[in-house]
Amino acid sequence: MSDWTLSDPWNDFCYDAQSLQRIAAKQGVGLTVEELAYTVFAGYLPAGTYEECLPYLPAAYDYLRSATPGADDGLPDLWENLFHIWVPENIEPLRRDGLLDEVVGKLRGIFHERLENWLNTGESRAMAANLEQWCINFLCSRLVAENHASLLQKLLTGGVHARILLLQLHPVSDPPFPHMSQDNKACYFTRQEVCSLVQQYLPESRLPEFLRTLRADAQALFETGKATHKLMEYWDIQLHWAEKRVANGYS
């Protein structure tokens, strides 16, 4: 276990060793998203070795669970760097130490917790944008050993927020797929597999009616003051793109 030293194994922070010392001195307390997302768990160049990063996991969990979307611009980056990069890159030592199931379970719980709260309260556009990326990472990961049927069904039968998110995961919207390390491709489903899964819940034959109903519901929320102009603008962009591709036969 780490003594809270960040040894910069990739020499990526050699220009600012004092920052690493300040982070280590906090011993996991009061860390900022910049320190967690862009330093300790900085993509493929973390500031510590596997053993050195382990003690920082509880702080990362707390941040992902409680951060306010939009106010914390590093929130989606921390999720991707930790769930999509750091865990797959360290899958063998995590498995060796008996920690893999625990870490994946923690991240799975945080994902579902944020999703449920968002579905129930209609959190901000920023949370919708965050969850779009979180869902893509979550659905493409083979590490998440669970049936995604309940997740996709919740999106399909949810409010406008949820259905827009499902639409963003659908091939008609040409969803962005995260960059994957060649060394860890076995940890992920392919883009085609993920799109095929989503299409099981929203097949092409249902898209025209789905889009008409979704647009009508979005407009109704806007007209009754339950959706802001900015949110309606965001929805309209997603709907317009999908409607155009459906009308053109996905071309």
C-alpha positions, 0 to 999 in steps of 0.5 A, a space after each residue: 500500500 502507498 505511503 501517499 507518494 506519487 512517483 510520476 512513473 511516466 515522467 509526465 509531471 516532471 515540470 511540477 513535482 511540487 504539485 505531486 507533493 502537495 497532493 500526496 500531503 493531503 492523504 486523500 482528503 479535500 482533493 480537487 477534480 483537477 488533482 483526481 482527474 488530471 493528475 492521480 488518474 490522468 488517462 494513460 499517464 497517471 501520476 502514481 504507480 498502481 499501488 500508489 493510486 489505490 488509496 485515492 480510489 475512495 476520494 474518486 468515488 466520493 467525487 463521482 457520487 456527489 459532484 455537481 454536473 456543469 459546475 465541475 467540468 472534470 466530472 466526465 473526465 474523471 469517470 472516463 479516466 478511472 472506469 474506462 482507462 485506469 481499471 482496464 489498464 490495471 485489471 491484472 493487478 486488481 484481480 491478483 489482489 482480489 480488488 477487481 470485483 470491489 472496484 467495478 462494483 463501486 463504480 457500477 453502484 455510483 453509475 446506477 445511483 446517479 442515473 436513478 436520481 437523474 431519471 427521478 428528478 430530471 437533473 440538468 442538461 449537464 448531467 444528461 451530457 455526462 450520463 451520455 458518456 457514462 452510459 457509453 463507457 458502461 455499456 461497452 465494458 465487459 468488466 460490468 458483468 450484468 444484464 443491461 436490459 434493465 438500464 435500457 428499458 429504464 431509458 426507453 420508458 423514461 421521460 424526455 431526458 431518458 429517451 434523448 439519452 437512449 437516442 444518443 446511444 442509438 446508431 441513428 445518432 452515430 454515437 461517439 465511441 471512446 478511445 480504447 487501448 489496443 492492449 485492453 480491447 478484450 475488456 470492451 464490447 465493440 461499437 457494433 455490439 453496443 449499437 446492436 444491443 441498443 437496437 434491440 430496445 429501439 429497432 429501426 421500425 419504431 424510430 419514426 413513431 418514437 421520434 414523433 412522440 419524443 418531439 411532442 413530449 419535449 415541446 409540451 414540457 417547454 410550453 408548460 415551463 418545465 424545460 428551459 429554452 437552453 434544454 429545449 435547444 439541446 433536445 432539438 439538436 439531438 432530435 433534428 439529427 436523428 430525424 434527418 438520418 431516418 428520413 435519409 435512410 441512415 445515409 
